[in-house]
Amino acid sequence: MTETVKNKSGLKDFLIRTLADPVLVYTAIIMSSIMFHYREELTLTYGIMAYVMGWIIFRLFDYMKKHKIIGGTAYIVVAFLFLNVFGRIVNKGTENYPISFMLWFITPQDSLQYNKWYTLAMFVFFFIFMASVLYFFTRVQYRVFMTFLIMIIPFAIYAKEYEEMPTRYIIALAVGYIIFMVYFRQLSENKDVVVVDKFESWKSGIIFTAIFAIIASIIPKPAVEADRTILETLINADAFTDRLNAMLNVFRDTASGQQFRGQMSDIPIYYARSPENLRLKTTTFSTYDYKTDSWTINDENDDNCYVKEGQPFDIPMNAELCDVLLYVAGIDSDFADTYGLTEYAGYEPVYPELREMSVFSSYQAGTRTPVPQSARQLLESSYTDNMLLSHSGAVTSISSESSFKYNENFTYSYMPDGFFENPENKALIDTIAKNADYQAMLDEAYRIISDEITNQANNEELLHYKDVLDVNINYNSFERVLLDYGGNDKIYNLAQEITAGLESDYDKAKALEWYFIQNDYVYDLDYRKEVGENAEDFLFDTKRGVCYEYATAMTLLARAAGIPARYCEGFNMQTKYENSRSDDMYVITARDSHGFPELYMKGFGWVSFEPTMTADSVRENDDERQASSLLSKAGIAILGVCVVLLLFMLAYPVLSHKFFQIINNRRSPNEAVAGVMHRICRLYRIPVSDTSHEAEETVKLVSGADISGTAALFDRAEYGGAELTENDKATVMREYISAWVKLRETRKEHRKQKFIRKK
């Protein structure tokens, strides 16, 4: 029997062979897994680029294998070209970007603004390295250990920022590595090695790979709570890291929300002892830029500080303003009549009982310490130098030279939420807020209190009242800066729509706070904004973001509704410290960093709000992203594909048999006989060089099946040119089915005997 062998050097076969090259595919997978870390939305684009560019450069590598001197020279030229392109891209990326490429590379991406040129430069660098090394250690000198080292590079890139690689890439890299081992160790051919049975090798390899992928998808990764405090503290103490922190200091007076995205470290930054979870404030920002989607500090409203000598000291910017105004109304009837406070003569607002909480720094030195919402007083601290208290309520050290140490502790008294839940309290604040000239009321109250202090020297209560007025007296400045929403008509119209029919500023604020929860906004730590996206896009188009987007949007909506507002950053206390003996200890990590708005309520002071979804929901979302114990969406897809693939491989013999019967029954008798003969030869692994008679003998020897009729009819048709009939076709089909069944029975019996021998 002879068979015409097609020439495999044609263009079609060349393309199929080179485009299905496992080295090329694996290069694209590795590049996709790396670039996902730098820009998730462009992962597919970078993967396709790596595939296309890899195919081209692999042709150069093929040429190099045959022409070492000329090819090597060509590679040097190409490598130089890539390096030149890399340098040009990096230079492009430095334009209008505050940090260098190397600093950008070693800094956690979640802390930085996206730079498309730097990201492209990373692609160019990793591509030429990966393509060269993978090709060399597979096609030139096969080294399984080197390909393993290449595989773990993407894992190292993720590990440097404690970021978890998506499940689909973990499985794809591992499966690709297994295929590498199977293909290049068992299936590669050269002049000295010929693979006799590729099908069986591939079959076993595919089944093993599918089973591995299924197990990797199903078995949960154990949850390991590792304390990295010592390691990270050592790294942070390194001089290089100190220099890095100093260089990144340019970001401290601005906020763009990058620090809230993606994976963040679990290292404890602070511990806190508190009877309840609180929002802690470190910084306020008053000026928003739509073009850069960022906040900056305003010196007058955010950084206006005065020195506090000694401890304890008051923090007079929250809640006590109504006490001052009622006191003034009680001693000056003209003031009470002018500003509608006569009916409140003798009224004492009902405040929630003050509570205490403490914050302990545990990681690194700094110039600012977190302050709880509605803080009333710093009671004590381990820090002995003088401190600065800003008009925004932030507590800082005098200078960076005398900054707070990593083990400082601060104890505050604060007022819990609940003041506005009292109807009489709320009615009082609404009455104060209705005054047409609120600034004039504050100025008059300040004059009266100052006169009283002159008459009653050293009256501690009056001095405190004066401090309260000091931080509220510049209301006109609040209006000038903290009512600026950029004149955005869409935001203004939305603010008016949300607050329509509401007269109280507090009611308006609560309506704005609930708007996001009630209108399908999505909290998404993985969302990466496109360049140019800002608060308007979040409100009206994407409706997807992190606390930064929610807080920014509510701040601007509040301003558009006529309520002074500012953007704040700090932490959300939400995780109990499990290693503590008491149940009032919280641990605060980078994951708890948070952005939120503060709104100014006339007659009361500053109130913080929470437009972002609840902390429990945020925690569920965060757990969802971390959990390998549950299948991720990618894992489910991979699991499904692998299960289908495994089932297909197991069912392939029967499926291919049935499919062959259907196809062959539609052929002409001559084509059917030839098809049966070729099919039997493939099933029984009979070389194409054997004659039909030799094939007949082999089949009888292996399974006892008789295909003499098929062999005779094949010879008549193939060599005698006879035209066969439908009866002949039926004869060969019966013999084929008999040969197929007996072969399965023979193999089954062989497996049984093999199992018995092993036992």
Secondary structure in CASP SS format (residue, H / E / C, confidence):
PFRMAT SS
TARGET T0000
AUTHOR 0000-0000-0000
METHOD secondary structure of the structure
MODEL  1
M C 1.00
T C 1.00
E C 1.00
T C 1.00
V C 1.00
K C 1.00
N C 1.00
K C 1.00
S C 1.00
G C 1.00
L H 1.00
K H 1.00
D H 1.00
F H 1.00
L H 1.00
I H 1.00
R H 1.00
T H 1.00
L H 1.00
A C 1.00
D C 1.00
P H 1.00
V H 1.00
L H 1.00
V H 1.00
Y H 1.00
T H 1.00
A H 1.00
I H 1.00
I H 1.00
M H 1.00
S H 1.00
S H 1.00
I H 1.00
M H 1.00
F H 1.00
H H 1.00
Y H 1.00
R C 1.00
E H 1.00
E H 1.00
L H 1.00
T H 1.00
L H 1.00
T H 1.00
Y H 1.00
G H 1.00
I H 1.00
M H 1.00
A H 1.00
Y H 1.00
V H 1.00
M H 1.00
G H 1.00
W H 1.00
I H 1.00
I H 1.00
F H 1.00
R H 1.00
L H 1.00
F H 1.00
D H 1.00
Y H 1.00
M H 1.00
K H 1.00
K H 1.00
H C 1.00
K H 1.00
I H 1.00
I H 1.00
G H 1.00
G H 1.00
T H 1.00
A H 1.00
Y H 1.00
I H 1.00
V H 1.00
V H 1.00
A H 1.00
F H 1.00
L H 1.00
F H 1.00
L H 1.00
N H 1.00
V H 1.00
F H 1.00
G H 1.00
R H 1.00
I H 1.00
V H 1.00
N H 1.00
K H 1.00
G H 1.00
T H 1.00
E C 1.00
N C 1.00
Y C 1.00
P C 1.00
I C 1.00
S C 1.00
F H 1.00
M H 1.00
L H 1.00
W H 1.00
F H 1.00
I H 1.00
T C 1.00
P C 1.00
Q H 1.00
D H 1.00
S H 1.00
L C 1.00
Q C 1.00
Y C 1.00
N C 1.00
K H 1.00
W H 1.00
Y H 1.00
T H 1.00
L H 1.00
A H 1.00
M H 1.00
F H 1.00
V H 1.00
F H 1.00
F H 1.00
F H 1.00
I H 1.00
F H 1.00
M H 1.00
A H 1.00
S H 1.00
V H 1.00
L H 1.00
Y H 1.00
F H 1.00
F H 1.00
T H 1.00
R H 1.00
V H 1.00
Q C 1.00
Y C 1.00
R C 1.00
V H 1.00
F H 1.00
M H 1.00
T H 1.00
F H 1.00
L H 1.00
I H 1.00
M H 1.00
I H 1.00
I H 1.00
P H 1.00
F H 1.00
A H 1.00
I H 1.00
Y H 1.00
A H 1.00
K C 1.00
E C 1.00
Y C 1.00
E C 1.00
E C 1.00
M C 1.00
P C 1.00
T H 1.00
R H 1.00
Y H 1.00
I H 1.00
I H 1.00
A H 1.00
L H 1.00
A H 1.00
V H 1.00
G H 1.00
Y H 1.00
I H 1.00
I H 1.00
F H 1.00
M H 1.00
V H 1.00
Y H 1.00
F H 1.00
R H 1.00
Q H 1.00
L H 1.00
S C 1.00
E C 1.00
N C 1.00
K C 1.00
D C 1.00
V C 1.00
V C 1.00
V C 1.00
V C 1.00
D C 1.00
K H 1.00
F H 1.00
E H 1.00
S H 1.00
W H 1.00
K H 1.00
S H 1.00
G H 1.00
I H 1.00
I H 1.00
F H 1.00
T H 1.00
A H 1.00
I H 1.00
F H 1.00
A H 1.00
I H 1.00
I H 1.00
A H 1.00
S H 1.00
I H 1.00
I C 1.00
P C 1.00
K C 1.00
P C 1.00
A C 1.00
V C 1.00
E C 1.00
A C 1.00
D C 1.00
R C 1.00
T H 1.00
I H 1.00
L H 1.00
E H 1.00
T H 1.00
L H 1.00
I H 1.00
N H 1.00
A H 1.00
D C 1.00
A H 1.00
F H 1.00
T H 1.00
D H 1.00
R H 1.00
L H 1.00
N H 1.00
A H 1.00
M H 1.00
L H 1.00
N H 1.00
V H 1.00
F H 1.00
R C 1.00
D C 1.00
T E 1.00
A E 1.00
S C 1.00
G C 1.00
Q H 1.00
Q H 1.00
F H 1.00
R C 1.00
G C 1.00
Q C 1.00
M C 1.00
S C 1.00
D C 1.00
I C 1.00
P E 1.00
I E 1.00
Y E 1.00
Y E 1.00
A E 1.00
R E 1.00
S C 1.00
P C 1.00
E C 1.00
N C 1.00
L C 1.00
R E 1.00
L E 1.00
K E 1.00
T E 1.00
T E 1.00
T E 1.00
F E 1.00
S C 1.00
T E 1.00
Y E 1.00
D E 1.00
Y C 1.00
K C 1.00
T C 1.00
D C 1.00
S E 1.00
W E 1.00
T E 1.00
I C 1.00
N C 1.00
D C 1.00
E C 1.00
N C 1.00
D C 1.00
D C 1.00
N C 1.00
C E 1.00
Y E 1.00
V E 1.00
K E 1.00
E C 1.00
G C 1.00
Q C 1.00
P C 1.00
F E 1.00
D E 1.00
I C 1.00
P C 1.00
M C 1.00
N C 1.00
A C 1.00
E C 1.00
L H 1.00
C H 1.00
D H 1.00
V H 1.00
L H 1.00
L H 1.00
Y H 1.00
V H 1.00
A H 1.00
G H 1.00
I H 1.00
D C 1.00
S H 1.00
D H 1.00
F H 1.00
A H 1.00
D H 1.00
T H 1.00
Y C 1.00
G C 1.00
L C 1.00
T H 1.00
E H 1.00
Y H 1.00
A C 1.00
G C 1.00
Y C 1.00
E C 1.00
P C 1.00
V C 1.00
Y C 1.00
P C 1.00
E C 1.00
L C 1.00
R E 1.00
E E 1.00
M E 1.00
S E 1.00
V E 1.00
F E 1.00
S E 1.00
S C 1.00
Y C 1.00
Q C 1.00
A C 1.00
G E 1.00
T C 1.00
R E 1.00
T E 1.00
P C 1.00
V E 1.00
P E 1.00
Q C 1.00
S C 1.00
A E 1.00
R E 1.00
Q E 1.00
L E 1.00
L E 1.00
E E 1.00
S E 1.00
S C 1.00
Y C 1.00
T C 1.00
D C 1.00
N C 1.00
M E 1.00
L E 1.00
L E 1.00
S E 1.00
H C 1.00
S C 1.00
G C 1.00
A C 1.00
V E 1.00
T E 1.00
S E 1.00
I C 1.00
S C 1.00
S H 1.00
E H 1.00
S H 1.00
S C 1.00
F E 1.00
K C 1.00
Y C 1.00
N C 1.00
E C 1.00
N E 1.00
F E 1.00
T E 1.00
Y E 1.00
S E 1.00
Y E 1.00
M C 1.00
P C 1.00
D C 1.00
G C 1.00
F H 1.00
F H 1.00
E H 1.00
N C 1.00
P H 1.00
E H 1.00
N H 1.00
K H 1.00
A H 1.00
L H 1.00
I H 1.00
D H 1.00
T H 1.00
I H 1.00
A H 1.00
K C 1.00
N C 1.00
A C 1.00
D C 1.00
Y H 1.00
Q H 1.00
A H 1.00
M H 1.00
L H 1.00
D H 1.00
E H 1.00
A H 1.00
Y H 1.00
R H 1.00
I H 1.00
I H 1.00
S H 1.00
D H 1.00
E H 1.00
I H 1.00
T H 1.00
N H 1.00
Q C 1.00
A C 1.00
N C 1.00
N C 1.00
E H 1.00
E H 1.00
L H 1.00
L H 1.00
H H 1.00
Y H 1.00
K H 1.00
D H 1.00
V H 1.00
L H 1.00
D H 1.00
V C 1.00
N C 1.00
I C 1.00
N C 1.00
Y H 1.00
N H 1.00
S H 1.00
F H 1.00
E H 1.00
R H 1.00
V H 1.00
L H 1.00
L C 1.00
D C 1.00
Y C 1.00
G C 1.00
G C 1.00
N C 1.00
D H 1.00
K H 1.00
I H 1.00
Y H 1.00
N H 1.00
L H 1.00
A H 1.00
Q H 1.00
E H 1.00
I H 1.00
T C 1.00
A C 1.00
G C 1.00
L C 1.00
E C 1.00
S C 1.00
D H 1.00
Y H 1.00
D H 1.00
K H 1.00
A H 1.00
K H 1.00
A H 1.00
L H 1.00
E H 1.00
W H 1.00
Y H 1.00
F H 1.00
I H 1.00
Q H 1.00
N C 1.00
D C 1.00
Y C 1.00
V E 1.00
Y E 1.00
D C 1.00
L C 1.00
D C 1.00
Y C 1.00
R C 1.00
K C 1.00
E C 1.00
V C 1.00
G C 1.00
E C 1.00
N C 1.00
A H 1.00
E H 1.00
D H 1.00
F H 1.00
L H 1.00
F H 1.00
D H 1.00
T H 1.00
K C 1.00
R E 1.00
G E 1.00
V C 1.00
C H 1.00
Y H 1.00
E H 1.00
Y H 1.00
A H 1.00
T H 1.00
A H 1.00
M H 1.00
T H 1.00
L H 1.00
L H 1.00
A H 1.00
R H 1.00
A H 1.00
A C 1.00
G C 1.00
I C 1.00
P C 1.00
A E 1.00
R E 1.00
Y E 1.00
C E 1.00
E E 1.00
G E 1.00
F E 1.00
N E 1.00
M C 1.00
Q C 1.00
T C 1.00
K E 1.00
Y C 1.00
E C 1.00
N C 1.00
S C 1.00
R C 1.00
S C 1.00
D C 1.00
D C 1.00
M E 1.00
Y E 1.00
V E 1.00
I E 1.00
T E 1.00
A H 1.00
R H 1.00
D H 1.00
S E 1.00
H E 1.00
G E 1.00
F E 1.00
P E 1.00
E E 1.00
L E 1.00
Y E 1.00
M E 1.00
K C 1.00
G C 1.00
F C 1.00
G E 1.00
W E 1.00
V E 1.00
S E 1.00
F C 1.00
E C 1.00
P C 1.00
T C 1.00
M C 1.00
T C 1.00
A H 1.00
D H 1.00
S H 1.00
V H 1.00
R H 1.00
E H 1.00
N H 1.00
D H 1.00
D H 1.00
E H 1.00
R H 1.00
Q H 1.00
A C 1.00
S C 1.00
S C 1.00
L C 1.00
L C 1.00
S C 1.00
K H 1.00
A H 1.00
G H 1.00
I H 1.00
A H 1.00
I H 1.00
L H 1.00
G H 1.00
V H 1.00
C H 1.00
V H 1.00
V H 1.00
L H 1.00
L H 1.00
L H 1.00
F H 1.00
M H 1.00
L H 1.00
A H 1.00
Y H 1.00
P H 1.00
V H 1.00
L H 1.00
S H 1.00
H H 1.00
K H 1.00
F H 1.00
F H 1.00
Q H 1.00
I H 1.00
I H 1.00
N H 1.00
N H 1.00
R C 1.00
R C 1.00
S C 1.00
P H 1.00
N H 1.00
E H 1.00
A H 1.00
V H 1.00
A H 1.00
G H 1.00
V H 1.00
M H 1.00
H H 1.00
R H 1.00
I H 1.00
C H 1.00
R H 1.00
L H 1.00
Y C 1.00
R C 1.00
I C 1.00
P C 1.00
V C 1.00
S C 1.00
D C 1.00
T C 1.00
S H 1.00
H H 1.00
E H 1.00
A H 1.00
E H 1.00
E H 1.00
T H 1.00
V H 1.00
K H 1.00
L H 1.00
V H 1.00
S H 1.00
G C 1.00
A C 1.00
D C 1.00
I C 1.00
S H 1.00
G H 1.00
T H 1.00
A H 1.00
A H 1.00
L H 1.00
F H 1.00
D H 1.00
R H 1.00
A H 1.00
E H 1.00
Y C 1.00
G C 1.00
G C 1.00
A C 1.00
E C 1.00
L C 1.00
T C 1.00
E H 1.00
N H 1.00
D H 1.00
K H 1.00
A H 1.00
T H 1.00
V H 1.00
M H 1.00
R H 1.00
E H 1.00
Y H 1.00
I H 1.00
S H 1.00
A H 1.00
W H 1.00
V H 1.00
K H 1.00
L H 1.00
R H 1.00
E H 1.00
T H 1.00
R H 1.00
K H 1.00
E H 1.00
H H 1.00
R H 1.00
K H 1.00
Q H 1.00
K H 1.00
F H 1.00
I H 1.00
R H 1.00
K H 1.00
K C 1.00
END
